[in-house]
Amino acid sequence: MSNSPVVNNDITRVMLWAIPRSTSTAFLKCMTYVPDTLAWYEPYWQCFHYSKYGIHRQNIYDFKRKYKGADVKLNDNHLRDIEGGYYASETRYSWVKEQLEATPPGKKMVICKDLLAWQDGAHYDVLPSGFQHTFLTRNPYMTFDSWKRAINSGIDDDKKLLLGDIPAFYMPEGSFYKEQYDLYKYAKDTLGQNPPIVDSEELLANPAGVMKAYFKTIGVPYSDDYLHWKPGNECMEKLWVVAKEKKYGQQFDTAWHGVTFESASFGSPRKCPDREDLPEDVVYYADLCMEYYEEMYANRIKPL
């Protein structure tokens, strides 16, 4: 079965479905500087969170007020001064699908990085047509250890959250791993694709070898030049198609992507913590997800 993407109007179209804390933002930053590429940043995830037609927007505002002490506005007036971007509050999943399927002038590739919690009820009917689905995963022990620290950044010690306290709009029922696995099986068994899977730690240990293999699977010529990019926030501010809500939030919550935005290349891999050294809630959630990760890992692309 071929890994070649479906190409419409000579445009390569790629979805990168990621686990949180898996180097996905750095991955998108790398791909952004491939010539003639249009990069989308989490349009389904932002719609899932902030669409006024959905159910999570007010819950997110309440959560941020309670735990972050954030001065979160109930309307979008605070977004008017944000240059560029679109209002996630005005989106629906069907709008995201239509935008991704459009033909951007002068582009040879469209790549969209997204997360998987939006699939409450498995909305496969709003997946964009003509896209090669690809996946980025990470060892659950490392993911949940990093996720817990990030979600608690800026929260007072007496309000620190355990992973089980994190609301469903941030932590889906399958803790991202089952959602990723289910979509992988759908792309493989129903769409007839052979989706490439990248492991985050393997990517960091051998970025040239892994990215060379990834580019081969999506049918795009590779260059080592893509492993080095501009430090700073240019991608978020000027290059990506990204929601105003995300641009606004990034100004105040840099724990999630601050290091990535200042990077000029992929970072170094971390040693996986010993299981006995991790908090009980991290171990609990990691163990729940390990079977999905292990099957994805077994089918990952190998470095070239």
C-alpha positions, 0 to 999 in steps of 0.5 A: 500500500502506497504512502503517497499523498492524494494530490489535488491541483498539484498541492500536497495535503498533509494532516499531522495528528499529534499527542500533546507535549510531543514536539508537534509545534517544533515539527510544524515550525520545521515544516513551515519553512519548506518553500511554498507551504501553507501551515495551519495550527490546530484549527479543529482544537481551537474550534472545539474549545472556543466556537460559540456554537460549541459547549466548551467556551464558557467552561474554559473561561471559568477554568482559567479564572479559577485556576490561573487567575486570568482576566478572561473576557466573555466577549471577543473585544480583547481580540480586536487588536490581535493582528492576523488570524481568524476568530475561532468563536465563529468557526464550525468543524465544517468551516475548518474542513472547507478551508483546508480543502481550498486551493491556496494560490502559489502553494505546493503544500498544505500542512495542518497540525492538530490535536485529537480531543475535538473528536468527541463522538468521532467526527470523521465526517468533517475530516478534510478530503484529499489529505494524507494522515500522519501521526506524531506520538510519544512515550506516555510516561514522558507525555503525562509528566510534561503535561501535568507540569505544563497545565499547572504552570502559573497555578498557585500551589494550593490549587495544583491539579492532578491529572484526574482533575483536568476537565474533559475539554483538556483531557479527552476520555481516551487521554489522547492516545486512544483518540489517536489510535482510533484515527490511525486505524480509520485512516488505515482500514477505512481510507486505505492509507498507510499513515506514517507515524513519527516517535517524538524521542526518536525524532529528537535523537535523529532529526535528519534521519526521521525527517528524511523518512517522513518527507519520503512518505509524504512525497516531498523532496527533503533538505537538511536546511529544513532542520534549522529555522528562524528563532522567535515567534514569526511563525505564530505572528505572520506565517501560520493560519491560527486563531486569534484566541490562540495568539492572545493566549500565547502572550500570557501562557508561555509554558506550553510553547515558549521554548519551542518558539525561541528554538532554531532547531529540534532540541535534545531528547530526554531520558525517560524517567523511571516509572517509580520516580513518577507521580502516581497519577502520571503512572496511572494515565500512562499505563492506561495508554501504553497499549495504544502507544506501543502499537503505534510505536511498533508501526513507526517509520524508521530513520533513513 
